[in-house]
Amino acid sequence: MSKRRLSAALAFASVILIVANAQDKKTLLDEFISNDWQVVKAAKVGLENLQGAAIPELIEILDNENKEKLTNTGSLIYPGAERFFGHGQILDYDIDYLAIRAGWLIEEIAFTNFGFTGIHLMSNDAVNFIKITYPDYFNNSGNRKKIEGASQEELRSIIQELATEKAKQWWKVEKENFSRLQALLDALRSFDEKRQVKALFYLRNGVTKCDGLSRDFYYDEIIKDIGRLSGSDLQRIAEHAKLILLDTKLEWLAMKVGE
């Protein structure tokens, strides 16, 4: 085969691969916004494996006002659950709403905390959540007056708008050079408890991809942060970190896809 034909064949193969990957992503996105929890959960894993490549479409879903009431949830405990089993997976996100579902996955991929967990809080807790999570907004006298006179539904809307805007602004900055590995490091080194827990829980239990996460990277970069967090005054932070340190065989790393 001539060089010209070989180049043409390789280019055609690349186009086919790009199209196939785009179709796979679209399928995963369609499944992610469906109403069957078992389908949603599997699609979530698939999209999380795409890492930053999944985020642009998830950012678009943040503007989706539709609700897809989940079915087949088993013992899932979340704000929209109609039955409480006393055990099972716990989610702080009201993922019946597609925008919040997308926010949940963005925060999972990037170990971030834009505030999507606060949307379902009751009035007094919601006001305090806004004060802590969005201080610039809360410290504006006009905004504070609006908050103080807001109904439960209005507070929900305010938090969702603030979380959505924060996520969009973050992606404008990060989209060109986003790395899940760097996001993991940033979360471990942050002063945000929720981000730290997401990162530690992923290290202990996550099975999805994080390109560049290797044994060498762990010992060169991450272990010092895990050691520091093992001395945290917050019990759940310290316990997660200590359990990672105790895993000297790095079995948590073998769980990750592609390792």
C-alpha positions as CSV (number, residue, x, y, z in Angstrom):
1,M,0.0,0.0,0.0
2,S,1.3,3.5,-0.9
3,K,1.9,6.1,1.7
4,R,-0.9,8.1,0.4
5,R,-3.4,5.2,0.6
6,L,-2.1,4.3,4.1
7,S,-2.6,7.9,5.3
8,A,-6.1,8.0,3.8
9,A,-6.9,4.6,5.5
10,L,-5.7,5.8,8.8
11,A,-7.6,9.1,8.5
12,F,-10.8,7.1,7.7
13,A,-10.3,4.8,10.6
14,S,-9.8,7.8,12.9
15,V,-13.1,9.3,11.7
16,I,-14.9,6.0,12.3
17,L,-13.5,5.9,15.8
18,I,-14.5,9.5,16.5
19,V,-18.1,8.8,15.3
20,A,-18.3,5.6,17.3
21,N,-17.1,7.3,20.5
22,A,-19.6,10.2,19.9
23,Q,-22.4,7.6,19.5
24,D,-21.3,5.8,22.7
25,K,-21.3,9.1,24.6
26,K,-24.8,10.0,23.3
27,T,-26.1,6.6,24.3
28,L,-24.7,7.0,27.8
29,L,-26.2,10.5,28.1
30,D,-29.6,9.3,27.0
31,E,-29.4,6.5,29.6
32,F,-28.2,8.9,32.3
33,I,-31.3,11.1,32.0
34,S,-33.7,8.1,31.9
35,N,-35.9,7.1,34.9
36,D,-34.5,3.7,35.7
37,W,-32.0,4.0,38.5
38,Q,-30.1,0.8,37.5
39,V,-29.7,2.2,34.0
40,V,-28.8,5.6,35.3
41,K,-26.2,4.2,37.7
42,A,-24.5,2.2,34.9
43,A,-24.5,5.2,32.6
44,K,-23.0,7.3,35.4
45,V,-20.0,4.9,35.5
46,G,-19.6,5.1,31.7
47,L,-19.7,8.8,31.6
48,E,-17.3,9.1,34.6
49,N,-14.9,7.0,32.7
50,L,-14.9,9.6,30.0
51,Q,-13.6,12.1,32.6
52,G,-13.4,15.6,31.2
53,A,-14.8,14.6,27.8
54,A,-18.3,14.1,29.5
55,I,-18.4,17.5,31.2
56,P,-19.5,19.8,28.2
57,E,-22.7,17.8,27.7
58,L,-23.3,17.7,31.4
59,I,-22.9,21.4,31.6
60,E,-25.7,21.7,29.0
61,I,-28.0,19.5,31.1
62,L,-27.7,22.0,34.0
63,D,-30.3,24.1,32.1
64,N,-32.7,21.1,31.7
65,E,-35.7,21.8,34.0
66,N,-37.3,18.4,33.5
67,K,-37.9,15.8,36.2
68,E,-37.5,12.1,35.7
69,K,-38.8,10.4,38.8
70,L,-36.5,7.4,39.4
71,T,-37.9,3.9,39.5
72,N,-36.2,0.6,40.4
73,T,-34.2,2.4,43.1
74,G,-34.1,-0.5,45.5
75,S,-32.7,0.8,48.8
76,L,-31.3,4.0,47.4
77,I,-31.6,6.8,50.0
78,Y,-31.9,10.3,48.5
79,P,-34.1,13.4,48.9
80,G,-36.7,12.1,46.3
81,A,-37.0,8.6,47.8
82,E,-40.6,7.7,48.7
83,R,-39.6,4.8,51.0
84,F,-36.9,4.6,53.7
85,F,-35.3,1.2,54.2
86,G,-32.8,2.2,56.9
87,H,-29.9,1.1,54.9
88,G,-28.5,1.4,51.4
89,Q,-26.6,3.8,49.2
90,I,-27.0,7.4,50.4
91,L,-27.0,10.4,48.0
92,D,-27.4,14.0,49.1
93,Y,-28.6,15.1,45.7
94,D,-32.2,15.2,44.5
95,I,-31.4,13.4,41.3
96,D,-35.0,13.1,40.1
97,Y,-34.3,16.5,38.7
98,L,-32.0,16.2,35.6
99,A,-30.1,19.5,36.2
100,I,-29.2,18.3,39.7
101,R,-28.4,14.9,38.4
102,A,-25.9,16.5,36.0
103,G,-24.5,18.6,38.8
104,W,-24.0,15.5,40.9
105,L,-21.9,13.8,38.1
106,I,-19.9,16.9,37.4
107,E,-18.9,17.1,41.1
108,E,-18.1,13.4,41.1
109,I,-15.9,13.6,38.0
110,A,-14.0,16.7,39.2
111,F,-14.2,16.2,43.0
112,T,-15.8,19.6,43.3
113,N,-18.5,21.2,45.4
114,F,-20.6,23.8,43.6
115,G,-23.5,23.4,46.1
116,F,-25.9,21.1,44.3
117,T,-26.4,19.1,47.5
118,G,-28.0,22.1,49.2
119,I,-30.9,22.5,46.9
120,H,-33.3,20.2,48.8
121,L,-32.6,21.7,52.3
122,M,-35.4,23.2,54.4
123,S,-35.6,26.9,54.8
124,N,-33.4,27.7,57.8
125,D,-30.7,25.2,56.7
126,A,-31.0,26.5,53.1
127,V,-30.3,30.1,54.3
128,N,-27.3,29.0,56.3
129,F,-26.1,27.0,53.4
130,I,-26.2,30.0,51.1
131,K,-24.3,32.0,53.7
132,I,-21.5,29.5,53.9
133,T,-21.3,28.3,50.3
134,Y,-21.9,31.6,48.5
135,P,-20.6,34.4,50.9
136,D,-20.2,37.0,48.1
137,Y,-23.9,36.6,47.2
138,F,-25.1,36.5,50.8
139,N,-23.1,39.5,51.9
140,N,-24.9,41.7,49.3
141,S,-27.7,43.5,51.3
142,G,-30.2,43.2,48.4
143,N,-29.6,39.5,48.0
144,R,-29.8,38.9,51.8
145,K,-33.2,40.7,51.9
146,K,-34.4,38.5,49.0
147,I,-33.2,35.4,50.9
148,E,-34.8,36.4,54.2
149,G,-38.2,36.8,52.6
150,A,-38.0,33.8,50.3
151,S,-40.2,30.7,50.4
152,Q,-38.9,27.2,50.4
153,E,-39.3,26.9,46.6
154,E,-37.7,30.3,46.1
155,L,-34.7,29.3,48.2
156,R,-34.4,26.1,46.2
157,S,-34.4,28.1,43.0
158,I,-31.7,30.5,44.3
159,I,-29.4,27.7,45.3
160,Q,-29.8,25.9,42.0
161,E,-29.1,29.1,40.1
162,L,-26.0,29.8,42.2
163,A,-24.7,26.2,41.9
164,T,-25.3,26.2,38.1
165,E,-23.5,29.5,37.6
166,K,-20.6,28.4,39.7
167,A,-20.2,25.2,37.7
168,K,-20.4,27.1,34.4
169,Q,-17.8,29.7,35.4
170,W,-15.5,26.9,36.7
171,W,-15.7,25.1,33.4
172,K,-15.0,28.2,31.4
173,V,-11.7,28.4,33.2
174,E,-10.9,24.6,33.3
175,K,-12.1,23.3,30.0
176,E,-8.9,23.8,28.0
177,N,-6.6,22.0,30.4
178,F,-8.9,19.9,32.7
179,S,-7.2,16.8,34.2
180,R,-9.1,14.5,36.6
181,L,-5.8,13.7,38.2
182,Q,-5.1,17.4,39.0
183,A,-8.7,17.8,40.2
184,L,-8.1,14.9,42.6
185,L,-5.0,16.6,44.0
186,D,-6.7,19.9,44.2
187,A,-9.6,18.3,46.2
188,L,-7.2,16.6,48.6
189,R,-5.3,19.9,49.2
190,S,-8.4,22.0,49.5
191,F,-10.0,23.2,52.7
192,D,-13.5,22.0,51.6
193,E,-14.6,19.0,53.6
194,K,-17.0,17.8,50.9
195,R,-14.2,17.9,48.3
196,Q,-11.8,16.0,50.5
197,V,-14.4,13.3,51.2
198,K,-15.2,12.9,47.5
199,A,-11.5,12.5,46.7
200,L,-10.8,10.1,49.6
201,F,-13.9,8.0,49.0
202,Y,-12.9,7.7,45.3
203,L,-9.4,6.6,46.3
204,R,-10.8,3.9,48.6
205,N,-13.8,2.7,46.6
206,G,-13.9,4.3,43.1
207,V,-13.6,2.0,40.1
208,T,-13.6,4.6,37.3
209,K,-10.7,6.0,35.3
210,C,-8.3,8.7,36.5
211,D,-5.6,9.0,33.8
212,G,-2.1,9.2,35.3
213,L,-3.1,7.7,38.7
214,S,-0.4,5.1,39.3
215,R,1.6,3.6,42.1
216,D,4.5,6.0,41.4
217,F,2.2,9.0,41.4
218,Y,0.7,7.9,44.6
219,Y,4.0,7.7,46.4
220,D,5.4,10.8,44.7
221,E,2.4,13.1,45.1
222,I,-0.6,11.8,47.0
223,I,0.7,9.9,50.0
224,K,1.9,13.0,51.8
225,D,-1.6,14.5,51.5
226,I,-3.2,11.3,52.8
227,G,-0.8,11.4,55.7
228,R,-1.8,14.9,56.5
229,L,-5.5,14.2,56.3
230,S,-5.2,11.2,58.5
231,G,-4.6,13.6,61.3
232,S,-7.7,15.7,60.6
233,D,-10.0,16.7,63.4
234,L,-12.9,15.6,61.3
235,Q,-13.5,11.9,62.0
236,R,-14.8,10.9,58.5
237,I,-11.8,12.5,56.9
238,A,-9.3,10.9,59.2
239,E,-10.8,7.5,59.0
240,H,-10.9,7.4,55.2
241,A,-7.2,8.6,55.1
242,K,-6.1,6.1,57.6
243,L,-7.7,3.2,55.8
244,I,-5.9,4.2,52.6
245,L,-2.6,4.3,54.4
246,L,-3.2,0.8,55.8
247,D,-3.7,-0.6,52.3
248,T,0.0,-1.1,51.7
249,K,-0.8,-3.4,48.7
250,L,-2.7,-0.6,47.0
251,E,-5.7,-2.8,46.4
252,W,-7.7,0.4,45.9
253,L,-5.6,1.2,42.9
254,A,-6.2,-2.2,41.3
255,M,-9.9,-1.5,41.5
256,K,-9.6,1.4,39.0
257,V,-10.5,0.8,35.4
258,G,-7.5,0.2,33.2
259,E,-5.1,-0.6,36.1
